[in-house]
Amino acid sequence: GIFIKPRSRIFHGHEWVYASEIKKCFGNPQPGDVISLKDFKDRPLGSAIYNPHSQIVARRFSRRKQALDTSFFSRRILRALELRERIGNVSTDLCRILWSESDGLPGVVIDRYGDHVVLQTLTLAMNQRVDSIVTAIQETLSPEGIVLRNDNPVRKAEGLSPEIRVIAGSDPDPRRFSLGKVSLGVDLIGGQKTGLYLDQLNNYPLIAEFAKNRRVLDCFTIQGGFALHAAAASATSVIGVDSSHAAL
């Protein structure tokens, strides 16, 4: 584990420990290990994943001693899913099921697109445990297929190389999803991010409210989320621009 210096970020609610904040290490932890965090008075601060080759040496995932196994991943997925269902205005058929530190799994992104799931493992420790995460996804979400979209450039800071493959189940064909009056095409293998900008779904209709009787320019439109919603909302003209022929 590691002892953390006074006045470090973690004492103010941050879940990361930077190299400059470490007082000393103990127990010879290896890259990707789960480690214990302690303050400068030897008081426990919880469990974290460890990567000495990153500027972010430790990322806390629990305030207590905790193993990173399939059962733990399943519990975190179910907790994240329950939160979204409790909010009530989130379609769990097309949404970000789990979002990294926000849902207690640093570097794990799980997006659901109907009967398929897209997974990203952006930290070394989670990448080492990808099989356990896949098993947890199968047990909790029961998808027909799981796509590993590890082409995010942030992996480079963790010493990880890019990778895209179907890691479980069936290969997803490009499909379409209906959002109100608009139908958007999604390519889980080749599309931007994990196939679609899921973080923008609620913004499409909000922007469209301003489009009636206006000329609209949507630069970097990709699947046309803003452009098509503006057109459906009676814009007088809409131009969508993108460099990707496949997206257009």
Backbone as JSON, one array per atom type, in Angstrom:
{
  "sequence": "GIFIKPRSRIFHGHEWVYASEIKKCFGNPQPGDVISLKDFKDRPLGSAIYNPHSQIVARRFSRRKQALDTSFFSRRILRALELRERIGNVSTDLCRILWSESDGLPGVVIDRYGDHVVLQTLTLAMNQRVDSIVTAIQETLSPEGIVLRNDNPVRKAEGLSPEIRVIAGSDPDPRRFSLGKVSLGVDLIGGQKTGLYLDQLNNYPLIAEFAKNRRVLDCFTIQGGFALHAAAASATSVIGVDSSHAAL",
  "N": [[0.82, -1.18, 0.0], [0.21, 2.4, 0.21], [1.36, 5.31, 1.91], [-0.04, 8.51, 2.39], [0.68, 11.9, 1.82], [0.15, 14.76, 4.01], [-2.45, 17.21, 3.35], [-3.06, 16.38, 0.8], [-4.96, 15.75, -2.23], [-6.89, 13.79, -1.81], [-7.87, 14.09, 0.73], [-9.69, 16.02, 0.48], [-11.88, 15.13, -0.83], [-11.26, 14.16, -3.37], [-10.64, 11.34, -5.52], [-8.26, 10.45, -6.51], [-4.72, 9.73, -6.31], [-1.76, 11.36, -6.71], [1.65, 11.02, -7.92], [3.32, 12.83, -6.62], [2.13, 13.08, -4.19], [2.6, 10.98, -2.54], [3.83, 9.63, 0.41], [5.28, 7.35, 1.29], [5.79, 3.97, 0.09], [4.59, 0.65, 0.9], [5.06, -2.89, 1.24], [5.66, -3.63, -1.41], [3.96, -3.24, -3.87], [2.62, -4.21, -7.09], [2.29, -3.12, -10.55], [-1.09, -2.56, -11.35], [-2.11, -3.86, -9.15], [-4.4, -4.2, -6.35], [-4.37, -1.94, -3.75], [-3.81, -0.82, -0.32], [-4.76, 2.29, 1.09], [-3.35, 4.72, 3.21], [-3.35, 7.31, 5.68], [-1.13, 9.94, 6.85], [-1.01, 9.4, 9.53], [-1.27, 6.73, 9.8], [-3.86, 5.82, 9.47], [-6.54, 4.03, 7.96], [-7.64, 4.58, 4.6], [-9.0, 3.34, 2.63], [-9.43, 1.3, -0.37], [-7.53, 0.99, -3.41], [-6.68, 1.11, -6.93], [-3.52, 0.46, -8.47], [-0.89, 2.03, -10.21], [2.23, 2.61, -10.89], [3.45, 3.71, -13.09], [1.95, 5.68, -14.14], [0.98, 9.15, -13.93], [-1.13, 9.47, -12.22], [-1.05, 7.69, -9.6], [-2.55, 6.1, -7.86], [-5.96, 5.11, -7.7], [-8.78, 5.48, -5.93], [-11.32, 3.13, -5.14], [-12.97, 2.22, -3.19], [-14.03, 2.91, 0.15], [-13.25, 1.17, 2.07], [-11.54, -1.95, 2.95], [-11.29, -3.95, 0.15], [-11.84, -6.41, -2.34], [-11.17, -6.78, -5.85], [-13.19, -8.43, -7.61], [-15.33, -10.66, -9.55], [-17.83, -10.65, -8.29], [-17.81, -8.19, -6.96], [-17.7, -6.41, -9.16], [-20.18, -7.0, -10.31], [-21.94, -6.1, -8.31], [-21.44, -3.35, -8.36], [-22.27, -2.68, -10.96], [-25.03, -3.3, -10.79], [-25.77, -1.47, -8.82], [-25.29, 0.96, -10.14], [-27.11, 0.72, -12.24], [-29.53, 0.61, -10.85], [-29.59, 3.2, -9.79], [-29.93, 4.75, -12.14], [-32.43, 3.83, -12.95], [-33.94, 4.7, -10.83], [-33.79, 7.46, -11.1], [-35.49, 7.89, -13.25], [-35.99, 9.29, -15.72], [-34.29, 8.23, -17.57], [-33.46, 6.2, -20.23], [-32.75, 2.96, -19.88], [-32.26, 1.2, -21.85], [-30.83, 2.36, -23.82], [-28.18, 3.77, -22.98], [-25.54, 5.14, -20.86], [-24.51, 2.83, -18.78], [-22.63, 2.49, -16.75], [-20.19, 4.66, -15.38], [-17.17, 5.05, -14.93], [-15.21, 6.57, -12.35], [-17.43, 7.9, -11.32], [-19.3, 5.96, -10.82], [-17.93, 4.3, -9.18], [-16.0, 2.57, -10.29], [-13.04, 2.95, -11.34], [-11.99, 3.95, -14.5], [-13.61, 2.24, -15.97], [-16.01, 1.93, -18.43], [-19.31, 1.36, -19.33], [-21.56, 0.96, -21.79], [-24.89, 0.65, -22.93], [-26.52, -0.56, -25.74], [-29.36, -1.36, -26.61], [-29.65, -4.71, -27.26], [-26.95, -5.16, -27.11], [-23.75, -4.55, -25.57], [-21.25, -2.13, -24.94], [-17.94, -2.02, -23.89], [-15.38, -0.3, -22.14], [-12.07, -0.36, -20.92], [-10.09, 1.61, -19.23], [-8.02, 1.91, -17.47], [-5.05, 0.41, -16.11], [-5.35, -1.63, -14.11], [-8.07, -2.35, -14.35], [-8.09, -3.18, -16.96], [-6.54, -5.47, -16.75], [-8.35, -7.07, -15.49], [-10.39, -7.64, -17.22], [-11.8, -9.92, -18.06], [-13.23, -10.72, -15.78], [-14.89, -8.52, -15.53], [-16.4, -8.71, -17.88], [-17.74, -11.14, -17.36], [-19.3, -10.29, -15.19], [-20.91, -8.38, -16.47], [-22.35, -10.04, -18.19], [-23.77, -11.54, -16.3], [-25.37, -9.61, -15.07], [-26.56, -7.88, -16.99], [-27.15, -9.39, -19.23], [-26.51, -9.34, -22.13], [-26.67, -9.81, -25.75], [-24.29, -9.61, -27.01], [-20.92, -8.4, -26.44], [-18.92, -5.66, -26.97], [-15.57, -4.72, -27.05], [-14.28, -1.66, -26.8], [-11.58, -0.36, -26.86], [-10.14, 1.97, -27.8], [-9.65, 4.46, -26.91], [-7.67, 7.35, -26.49], [-6.71, 7.96, -23.92], [-5.81, 5.69, -22.72], [-3.15, 5.4, -23.28], [-1.67, 6.83, -21.39], [-1.74, 5.09, -19.3], [-0.12, 3.12, -20.1], [-1.19, 1.39, -21.97], [-2.2, -0.27, -24.99], [-4.14, 0.39, -28.01], [-7.27, -1.28, -28.76], [-9.81, -3.05, -30.43], [-12.51, -5.16, -30.39], [-14.91, -7.87, -30.62], [-15.73, -9.21, -27.66], [-17.33, -11.01, -26.41], [-20.14, -13.1, -27.15], [-22.38, -12.24, -29.86], [-21.5, -10.67, -33.0], [-22.09, -7.28, -33.47], [-24.29, -5.87, -35.83], [-24.42, -2.8, -37.74], [-26.92, -0.65, -36.49], [-30.15, 0.94, -35.95], [-31.52, 3.47, -33.84], [-34.4, 4.8, -32.37], [-35.2, 8.08, -31.49], [-37.52, 9.9, -30.28], [-38.86, 11.72, -32.89], [-36.82, 11.11, -34.55], [-34.46, 8.97, -36.16], [-31.47, 7.38, -35.51], [-28.41, 6.19, -36.85], [-26.17, 3.66, -35.69], [-22.93, 2.51, -35.17], [-21.29, 0.18, -33.54], [-18.74, -0.81, -33.67], [-17.16, 0.85, -35.32], [-17.97, 3.48, -34.87], [-17.99, 6.87, -33.45], [-16.61, 7.47, -30.17], [-18.23, 5.22, -28.13], [-19.88, 4.37, -30.11], [-22.05, 6.05, -30.28], [-22.84, 9.38, -29.28], [-23.71, 9.2, -26.33], [-23.92, 10.9, -24.17], [-25.13, 13.13, -25.13], [-27.79, 12.75, -25.68], [-30.05, 13.81, -24.3], [-29.68, 16.45, -24.85], [-30.22, 16.87, -27.55], [-33.11, 17.2, -28.16], [-33.48, 19.49, -26.59], [-31.93, 21.54, -27.76], [-33.22, 21.54, -30.19], [-35.57, 22.88, -29.64], [-35.05, 25.53, -30.12], [-34.93, 25.74, -32.83], [-37.04, 26.16, -34.65], [-38.17, 27.71, -37.58], [-35.66, 28.71, -38.16], [-32.35, 28.97, -39.62], [-30.04, 26.37, -39.55], [-26.82, 25.3, -38.64], [-24.89, 22.51, -38.26], [-21.97, 21.6, -37.23], [-19.48, 19.03, -37.46], [-21.2, 16.83, -37.29], [-21.56, 14.07, -37.16], [-23.61, 11.35, -36.63], [-25.71, 13.02, -37.07], [-27.26, 13.99, -34.96], [-28.0, 16.53, -33.7], [-28.61, 17.99, -36.03], [-30.68, 16.52, -37.34], [-32.68, 16.5, -35.39], [-33.19, 19.24, -35.27], [-34.19, 19.66, -37.84], [-36.52, 18.11, -37.7], [-37.89, 19.68, -35.96], [-38.89, 21.76, -37.41], [-37.05, 23.6, -38.56], [-35.99, 26.08, -40.93], [-33.93, 25.55, -42.72], [-31.3, 23.13, -42.76], [-27.92, 22.37, -42.31], [-25.62, 19.84, -42.16], [-22.33, 19.02, -41.26], [-19.51, 16.96, -41.73], [-16.41, 15.16, -41.49], [-16.3, 12.47, -41.85], [-17.05, 10.01, -44.07], [-18.41, 7.61, -43.66], [-20.0, 8.2, -41.41], [-21.68, 10.2, -42.43]],
  "CA": [[0.0, 0.0, 0.0], [0.94, 3.66, 0.23], [1.02, 6.38, 2.85], [-0.29, 9.72, 1.63], [1.13, 13.11, 2.5], [-0.9, 15.71, 4.43], [-2.94, 18.22, 2.4], [-3.25, 15.8, -0.53], [-6.31, 15.94, -2.78], [-7.82, 12.78, -1.33], [-8.46, 14.57, 1.98], [-10.69, 17.02, 0.11], [-12.93, 14.5, -1.61], [-10.77, 13.62, -4.64], [-10.39, 9.9, -5.41], [-6.98, 10.11, -7.11], [-3.47, 10.05, -5.61], [-0.68, 11.61, -7.66], [2.98, 10.59, -7.47], [3.88, 13.84, -5.72], [1.41, 13.06, -2.92], [2.93, 9.75, -1.82], [4.88, 9.75, 1.42], [6.1, 6.16, 1.08], [5.09, 2.73, -0.24], [4.93, -0.52, 1.71], [4.57, -4.17, 0.73], [6.08, -3.89, -2.79], [2.84, -3.45, -4.8], [2.94, -4.31, -8.51], [1.33, -2.41, -11.4], [-2.39, -3.21, -11.49], [-2.55, -4.44, -7.88], [-5.25, -3.47, -5.41], [-3.54, -1.55, -2.61], [-4.43, -0.08, 0.78], [-4.35, 3.68, 1.26], [-3.3, 5.15, 4.61], [-2.93, 8.7, 5.84], [0.17, 10.14, 7.48], [-1.08, 8.9, 10.9], [-1.48, 5.29, 9.68], [-5.28, 5.51, 9.47], [-6.93, 3.51, 6.64], [-8.43, 5.44, 3.73], [-9.72, 2.54, 1.66], [-8.73, 0.48, -1.36], [-7.3, 1.69, -4.68], [-5.89, 0.4, -7.95], [-2.17, 1.02, -8.42], [-0.09, 2.03, -11.43], [3.34, 3.55, -10.65], [3.92, 4.26, -14.36], [1.05, 6.78, -14.48], [1.04, 10.27, -13.0], [-2.13, 9.13, -11.22], [-0.5, 6.42, -9.13], [-3.61, 5.31, -7.21], [-7.34, 5.56, -7.87], [-9.57, 4.81, -4.9], [-12.62, 2.63, -5.59], [-13.77, 1.88, -2.02], [-13.55, 3.5, 1.41], [-12.86, 0.1, 2.99], [-10.76, -3.0, 2.31], [-12.21, -4.54, -0.82], [-11.22, -7.11, -3.46], [-11.75, -6.53, -7.18], [-13.55, -9.7, -8.21], [-16.56, -10.63, -10.35], [-18.95, -10.28, -7.42], [-17.76, -6.75, -6.74], [-18.1, -5.75, -10.4], [-21.64, -7.17, -10.46], [-22.62, -5.21, -7.36], [-21.31, -1.97, -8.83], [-23.13, -2.53, -12.13], [-26.41, -3.27, -10.34], [-25.98, -0.21, -8.12], [-25.38, 2.01, -11.15], [-28.36, 0.51, -12.97], [-30.63, 1.0, -9.94], [-29.59, 4.66, -9.72], [-30.53, 5.29, -13.35], [-33.85, 3.51, -12.93], [-34.57, 5.55, -9.8], [-33.92, 8.81, -11.64], [-36.79, 7.83, -13.91], [-36.05, 9.83, -17.08], [-33.18, 7.65, -18.31], [-33.76, 4.93, -20.89], [-31.64, 2.03, -19.63], [-32.06, 0.4, -23.07], [-29.87, 3.1, -24.62], [-27.6, 4.71, -22.02], [-24.3, 4.79, -20.17], [-24.88, 2.07, -17.58], [-21.64, 2.71, -15.7], [-19.3, 5.73, -15.82], [-15.87, 5.22, -14.28], [-15.22, 6.96, -10.93], [-18.76, 8.34, -10.9], [-20.02, 4.79, -10.35], [-17.08, 3.5, -8.3], [-15.08, 1.66, -10.98], [-12.16, 3.86, -12.09], [-11.54, 3.51, -15.81], [-14.55, 1.32, -16.61], [-17.19, 2.52, -19.06], [-20.22, 0.35, -19.87], [-22.68, 1.57, -22.51], [-25.81, -0.35, -23.47], [-27.25, -0.23, -26.97], [-30.33, -2.43, -26.81], [-29.22, -6.07, -26.89], [-25.49, -5.24, -27.07], [-23.07, -3.68, -24.61], [-19.89, -1.72, -25.29], [-17.11, -1.9, -22.69], [-14.04, 0.27, -22.21], [-11.25, -0.46, -19.71], [-9.15, 2.7, -19.49], [-6.94, 1.87, -16.49], [-4.3, -0.84, -16.16], [-5.93, -2.65, -13.23], [-9.33, -2.82, -14.91], [-7.76, -3.91, -18.18], [-6.09, -6.8, -16.33], [-9.5, -7.83, -14.97], [-11.47, -7.49, -18.2], [-12.61, -11.15, -18.1], [-14.17, -10.67, -14.66], [-15.89, -7.49, -15.84], [-17.28, -9.29, -18.89], [-18.62, -12.09, -16.67], [-20.27, -9.5, -14.41], [-21.87, -7.81, -17.42], [-23.23, -11.13, -18.63], [-24.64, -11.93, -15.19], [-26.29, -8.54, -14.65], [-27.25, -7.23, -18.1], [-27.53, -10.46, -20.18], [-26.52, -8.88, -23.52], [-26.38, -10.8, -26.79], [-22.88, -9.47, -27.36], [-20.16, -7.34, -25.76], [-17.85, -5.11, -27.79], [-14.5, -4.05, -26.32], [-13.86, -0.49, -27.58], [-10.44, 0.21, -26.15], [-9.38, 2.83, -28.7], [-9.58, 5.79, -26.32], [-6.25, 7.71, -26.34], [-6.28, 8.09, -22.52], [-5.16, 4.45, -22.31], [-1.7, 5.54, -23.47], [-1.1, 7.3, -20.13], [-1.68, 3.94, -18.41], [0.77, 2.14, -20.72], [-2.03, 0.42, -22.66], [-2.33, -0.08, -26.43], [-5.54, 0.36, -28.47], [-7.83, -2.6, -29.1], [-11.25, -3.11, -30.69], [-12.92, -6.52, -30.76], [-16.06, -8.47, -29.95], [-15.11, -10.02, -26.62], [-18.28, -12.05, -26.0], [-21.41, -13.12, -27.85], [-22.51, -12.03, -31.3], [-20.95, -9.47, -33.62], [-23.23, -6.39, -33.71], [-24.41, -5.16, -37.09], [-24.9, -1.43, -37.58], [-28.36, -0.65, -36.24], [-30.75, 2.25, -35.78], [-32.29, 3.69, -32.62], [-35.37, 5.89, -32.49], [-35.24, 9.09, -30.43], [-38.62, 10.77, -30.67], [-39.16, 11.7, -34.32], [-35.56, 10.93, -35.27], [-33.81, 7.66, -36.11], [-30.02, 7.55, -35.67], [-27.63, 4.99, -37.09], [-25.12, 3.42, -34.7], [-21.94, 1.48, -35.49], [-20.59, -0.05, -32.28], [-17.34, -1.15, -33.94], [-16.42, 1.93, -35.95], [-18.51, 4.81, -34.59], [-17.3, 7.72, -32.49], [-16.72, 7.06, -28.76], [-18.62, 3.8, -28.1], [-20.85, 4.15, -31.17], [-22.96, 7.19, -30.31], [-22.58, 10.3, -28.17], [-24.81, 8.99, -25.4], [-24.02, 12.02, -23.23], [-25.84, 14.23, -25.78], [-29.15, 12.36, -26.04], [-31.02, 14.75, -23.74], [-29.46, 17.78, -25.41], [-30.77, 16.99, -28.9], [-34.42, 17.88, -28.18], [-33.4, 20.82, -25.97], [-31.45, 22.46, -28.81], [-34.24, 21.61, -31.25], [-36.61, 23.84, -29.26], [-34.67, 26.83, -30.65], [-34.68, 25.6, -34.27], [-38.19, 26.47, -35.49], [-38.07, 28.87, -38.47], [-34.28, 29.2, -38.19], [-31.35, 28.24, -40.4], [-29.21, 25.66, -38.58], [-25.57, 24.69, -39.07], [-24.4, 21.53, -37.28], [-20.62, 21.17, -37.61], [-19.05, 17.77, -36.83], [-22.54, 16.31, -36.97], [-21.49, 12.61, -37.01], [-24.86, 10.74, -37.09], [-26.72, 14.04, -37.32], [-28.16, 14.1, -33.82], [-28.56, 17.88, -33.58], [-29.16, 18.41, -37.32], [-31.96, 15.86, -37.61], [-33.67, 16.99, -34.44], [-33.55, 20.59, -35.68], [-35.05, 19.52, -39.01], [-37.83, 17.62, -37.24], [-38.53, 20.76, -35.2], [-39.34, 22.8, -38.36], [-36.06, 24.58, -39.0], [-36.2, 26.41, -42.35], [-32.91, 24.79, -43.43], [-30.31, 22.51, -41.88], [-26.71, 21.85, -42.95], [-24.76, 19.05, -41.29], [-20.99, 18.89, -41.83], [-18.63, 16.03, -41.03], [-15.32, 14.66, -42.33], [-16.42, 11.01, -41.97], [-18.0, 9.56, -45.07], [-19.25, 6.56, -43.06], [-21.0, 8.82, -40.55], [-22.65, 10.89, -43.27]],
  "C": [[0.86, 1.25, 0.0], [0.44, 4.55, 1.37], [0.95, 7.68, 2.06], [0.07, 10.95, 2.47], [-0.06, 13.96, 2.97], [-1.23, 16.68, 3.29], [-3.04, 17.69, 0.97], [-4.72, 15.91, -0.95], [-7.33, 14.99, -2.16], [-8.49, 13.21, -0.02], [-9.52, 15.65, 1.74], [-11.74, 16.45, -0.83], [-12.51, 13.93, -2.95], [-10.44, 12.15, -4.46], [-9.05, 9.48, -6.02], [-5.82, 10.49, -6.19], [-2.38, 10.19, -6.66], [0.67, 11.22, -7.05], [3.57, 11.55, -6.45], [3.23, 13.82, -4.34], [1.72, 11.83, -2.07], [4.08, 10.0, -0.84], [5.83, 8.57, 1.34], [5.2, 4.97, 0.73], [5.47, 1.63, 0.76], [4.36, -1.77, 1.05], [4.9, -4.48, -0.71], [4.92, -4.16, -3.74], [3.3, -3.43, -6.26], [1.9, -3.55, -9.35], [0.03, -3.2, -11.61], [-2.93, -3.81, -10.2], [-3.61, -3.55, -7.2], [-4.4, -3.19, -4.18], [-4.38, -0.89, -1.53], [-3.88, 1.34, 0.81], [-4.38, 4.01, 2.75], [-2.87, 6.61, 4.67], [-1.61, 8.75, 6.6], [0.19, 9.73, 8.96], [-1.44, 7.41, 10.94], [-2.95, 4.9, 9.78], [-5.71, 5.08, 8.07], [-7.85, 4.49, 5.9], [-9.18, 4.66, 2.66], [-8.82, 1.79, 0.71], [-8.63, 1.23, -2.69], [-6.6, 0.75, -5.65], [-4.6, 1.18, -8.15], [-1.49, 0.92, -9.78], [1.03, 3.05, -11.28], [3.85, 4.21, -11.92], [3.02, 5.39, -14.86], [1.27, 7.93, -13.5], [0.02, 10.1, -11.89], [-1.76, 7.74, -10.71], [-1.59, 5.52, -8.54], [-4.96, 5.95, -7.46], [-8.21, 4.79, -6.89], [-10.92, 4.37, -5.48], [-13.51, 2.21, -4.42], [-13.17, 2.54, -0.79], [-13.16, 2.45, 2.43], [-12.02, -0.94, 2.24], [-11.68, -3.81, 1.4], [-11.42, -5.22, -1.93], [-11.93, -6.74, -4.76], [-12.01, -7.87, -7.85], [-14.88, -9.57, -8.94], [-17.75, -10.18, -9.52], [-18.98, -8.78, -7.18], [-18.19, -5.98, -7.98], [-19.62, -5.85, -10.61], [-22.4, -6.23, -9.55], [-22.58, -3.75, -7.83], [-22.2, -1.72, -10.06], [-24.6, -2.43, -11.71], [-26.73, -1.98, -9.6], [-26.14, 0.95, -9.1], [-26.69, 1.93, -11.92], [-29.56, 0.96, -12.13], [-30.72, 2.52, -9.82], [-30.27, 5.25, -10.95], [-32.02, 5.0, -13.42], [-34.61, 4.37, -11.94], [-34.74, 6.98, -10.28], [-35.19, 8.93, -12.48], [-36.85, 8.35, -15.33], [-34.9, 9.35, -17.94], [-33.62, 6.34, -18.92], [-32.59, 3.99, -20.7], [-31.44, 1.07, -20.8], [-31.01, 1.06, -23.96], [-29.25, 4.15, -23.7], [-26.24, 4.23, -21.53], [-24.68, 4.13, -18.85], [-23.92, 2.35, -16.43], [-20.56, 3.66, -16.22], [-18.17, 5.92, -14.83], [-15.99, 5.58, -12.79], [-16.6, 7.36, -10.44], [-19.59, 7.19, -10.35], [-19.1, 3.81, -9.62], [-16.2, 2.47, -8.97], [-14.15, 2.48, -11.88], [-11.67, 3.26, -13.41], [-12.43, 2.52, -16.5], [-15.74, 2.11, -17.15], [-18.02, 1.39, -19.66], [-21.41, 1.07, -20.48], [-23.57, 0.48, -23.09], [-26.55, 0.23, -24.68], [-28.21, -1.38, -27.26], [-29.78, -3.77, -26.34], [-27.71, -6.25, -26.89], [-24.93, -4.23, -26.08], [-21.68, -3.37, -25.15], [-19.14, -1.45, -23.99], [-15.8, -1.21, -23.03], [-13.35, 0.05, -20.87], [-10.06, 0.47, -19.9], [-8.02, 2.79, -18.47], [-6.31, 0.47, -16.5], [-4.97, -1.94, -15.34], [-7.22, -3.22, -13.8], [-9.1, -3.59, -16.21], [-7.28, -5.33, -17.85], [-7.24, -7.7, -15.89], [-10.68, -7.82, -15.93], [-12.35, -8.74, -18.25], [-13.63, -11.17, -16.96], [-15.27, -9.63, -14.92], [-16.89, -8.01, -16.87], [-18.24, -10.29, -18.25], [-19.68, -11.36, -15.87], [-21.31, -8.86, -15.31], [-22.85, -8.88, -17.88], [-24.22, -11.52, -17.54], [-25.69, -10.89, -14.87], [-27.11, -7.96, -15.79], [-27.71, -8.19, -19.2], [-27.57, -9.98, -21.63], [-26.29, -10.03, -24.5], [-24.92, -10.75, -27.21], [-22.24, -8.33, -26.6], [-18.99, -6.94, -26.66], [-16.84, -4.41, -26.89], [-13.97, -2.91, -27.2], [-12.75, 0.24, -26.85], [-9.54, 1.01, -27.1], [-9.27, 4.25, -28.18], [-8.11, 6.16, -26.06], [-5.79, 7.85, -24.89], [-5.61, 6.82, -22.03], [-3.63, 4.54, -22.4], [-1.02, 5.97, -22.17], [-0.98, 6.17, -19.11], [-0.76, 2.85, -18.97], [0.03, 1.07, -21.49], [-2.14, 0.77, -24.14], [-3.79, -0.17, -26.85], [-5.98, -1.04, -28.9], [-9.33, -2.47, -29.32], [-11.58, -4.54, -31.11], [-14.23, -6.88, -30.07], [-15.51, -9.46, -28.95], [-16.03, -11.13, -26.12], [-19.54, -11.95, -26.86], [-21.32, -12.78, -29.32], [-21.91, -10.7, -31.74], [-22.11, -8.53, -33.96], [-23.19, -5.79, -35.11], [-24.76, -3.71, -36.81], [-26.42, -1.42, -37.43], [-28.86, 0.77, -36.08], [-31.54, 2.29, -34.48], [-33.18, 4.91, -32.8], [-35.31, 6.78, -31.26], [-36.32, 10.09, -30.81], [-38.93, 10.61, -32.15], [-37.95, 11.31, -35.17], [-35.03, 9.51, -35.09], [-32.33, 7.85, -36.42], [-29.34, 6.21, -35.89], [-26.48, 4.88, -36.11], [-24.24, 2.26, -35.16], [-21.08, 1.27, -34.25], [-19.12, -0.37, -32.48], [-16.57, 0.07, -34.44], [-16.88, 3.34, -35.63], [-17.67, 5.59, -33.59], [-17.6, 7.28, -31.05], [-17.09, 5.58, -28.71], [-19.69, 3.49, -29.14], [-21.78, 5.33, -31.36], [-22.62, 8.08, -29.12], [-23.75, 10.21, -27.18], [-25.0, 10.15, -24.44], [-24.79, 13.2, -23.84], [-27.32, 13.93, -26.02], [-30.2, 13.34, -25.52], [-30.87, 16.15, -24.31], [-30.06, 17.96, -26.79], [-32.13, 17.69, -28.9], [-34.39, 19.26, -27.54], [-32.95, 21.86, -26.99], [-32.51, 22.63, -29.88], [-35.35, 22.6, -30.92], [-36.31, 25.25, -29.81], [-34.62, 26.87, -32.18], [-35.82, 26.06, -35.16], [-37.99, 27.79, -36.24], [-36.67, 29.5, -38.49], [-33.43, 28.37, -39.14], [-30.34, 27.65, -39.42], [-27.97, 25.09, -39.27], [-25.07, 23.78, -37.96], [-23.05, 21.03, -37.77], [-20.2, 19.94, -36.8], [-20.28, 17.0, -36.36], [-22.56, 14.82, -36.65], [-22.8, 11.99, -37.5], [-25.97, 11.76, -37.35], [-27.68, 14.26, -36.18], [-28.81, 15.47, -33.69], [-29.23, 18.3, -34.88], [-30.54, 17.82, -37.56], [-33.05, 16.3, -36.65], [-34.12, 18.41, -34.79], [-34.48, 20.55, -36.9], [-36.45, 19.06, -38.62], [-38.6, 18.68, -36.47], [-38.84, 21.98, -36.08], [-38.34, 23.92, -38.56], [-36.28, 24.85, -40.49], [-35.16, 25.72, -43.23], [-31.91, 24.26, -42.43], [-29.13, 22.02, -42.73], [-25.91, 21.1, -41.89], [-23.44, 18.8, -41.96], [-20.2, 17.87, -41.03], [-17.57, 15.53, -42.02], [-15.44, 13.17, -42.59], [-17.48, 10.64, -42.98], [-18.95, 8.51, -44.49], [-20.36, 7.16, -42.2], [-22.09, 9.5, -41.37], [-23.54, 9.9, -44.01]]
}
